[in-house]
């Protein structure tokens, strides 16, 4: 069982050592990583996904439960405890959604026949255009693909560590994702530009020049701001879905949502 992961400092793009001694994330903890484009956000979670041992460009080390992870966890995909989902994640296999989920469940030795239906149901909570079991995974939209893979990671993969790279840009319902994730005991790491997601986590890392520049802990004021932003974002979501459905976006509709 994975109780925690620890990130030991590496170096920035100028080979200067990072400012922190170590960053430890406990099971059930959700953090966000923010910073401008090119600041090292994706490299940070890639180090975690690879369980880096000083063998990446950043020279970071990743520990599992305070120890160096064994090779079988690092290199055997079936044993790797990490699911990483990015904007560019694609499913190349020419399988139906049902075949894709069934094969993964079989590989994980899950005998529960209901797991495929439960995974699809969860995925459809995250996307506006519903996914069907007979759909080919190669024809799913970006948002549908990310929704399916997040649900798959949560239920079938049962990965204790989930890395989500800018999922808000994939057309999914991030409020629903946040709500589901908060109810798990997993370690969840968001790379994000979205203030709703960033302020909804208890801790966030500020990146710059390829390194962690600052660690910010959520306070009471930020918690209140996050709630206000979430309510605002939900109202924007109503208008967004009306727009996608082809309805006229009138001043009255906007006023009714933002009154």
Rosetta blueprint (number, residue, H / E / L):
1 X L
2 X L
3 X L
4 X E
5 X E
6 X E
7 X E
8 X E
9 X L
10 X L
11 X E
12 X L
13 X L
14 X L
15 X L
16 X L
17 X E
18 X L
19 X L
20 X L
21 X L
22 X E
23 X E
24 X E
25 X E
26 X E
27 X L
28 X L
29 X L
30 X E
31 X E
32 X E
33 X E
34 X E
35 X L
36 X L
37 X L
38 X L
39 X L
40 X L
41 X H
42 X H
43 X H
44 X H
45 X H
46 X H
47 X H
48 X H
49 X H
50 X H
51 X L
52 X L
53 X E
54 X L
55 X L
56 X L
57 X L
58 X L
59 X L
60 X L
61 X E
62 X E
63 X E
64 X E
65 X L
66 X L
67 X E
68 X E
69 X L
70 X L
71 X H
72 X H
73 X H
74 X H
75 X H
76 X L
77 X L
78 X L
79 X L
80 X L
81 X L
82 X E
83 X E
84 X E
85 X E
86 X L
87 X L
88 X L
89 X L
90 X L
91 X L
92 X L
93 X L
94 X L
95 X L
96 X E
97 X H
98 X H
99 X H
100 X H
101 X H
102 X H
103 X H
104 X H
105 X H
106 X H
107 X H
108 X L
109 X L
110 X L
111 X L
112 X L
113 X L
114 X L
115 X H
116 X H
117 X H
118 X H
119 X H
120 X H
121 X H
122 X H
123 X H
124 X L
125 X L
126 X L
127 X L
128 X L
129 X L
130 X L
131 X L
132 X L
133 X L
134 X L
135 X L
136 X E
137 X H
138 X H
139 X H
140 X L
141 X L
142 X H
143 X H
144 X H
145 X H
146 X H
147 X H
148 X H
149 X H
150 X H
151 X H
152 X H
153 X H
154 X H
155 X H
156 X L
157 X L
158 X L
159 X L
160 X L
161 X E
162 X E
163 X E
164 X E
165 X E
166 X L
167 X H
168 X H
169 X H
170 X H
171 X L
172 X L
173 X L
174 X H
175 X H
176 X H
177 X H
178 X H
179 X H
180 X H
181 X H
182 X H
183 X L
184 X L
185 X L
186 X L
187 X E
188 X E
189 X E
190 X E
191 X E
192 X L
193 X L
194 X L
195 X H
196 X H
197 X H
198 X H
199 X H
200 X H
201 X L
202 X L
203 X E
204 X E
205 X E
206 X E
207 X E
208 X E
209 X L
210 X L
211 X E
212 X E
213 X E
214 X E
215 X E
216 X E
217 X E
218 X L
219 X L
220 X H
221 X H
222 X H
223 X H
224 X H
225 X H
226 X H
227 X H
228 X H
229 X H
230 X H
231 X H
232 X H
233 X H
234 X H
235 X H
236 X H
237 X H
238 X H
239 X H
240 X H
241 X H
242 X H
243 X H
244 X H
245 X L
246 X L
247 X L
248 X L
249 X L
250 X L
251 X H
252 X H
253 X H
254 X H
255 X H
256 X H
257 X H
258 X H
259 X L
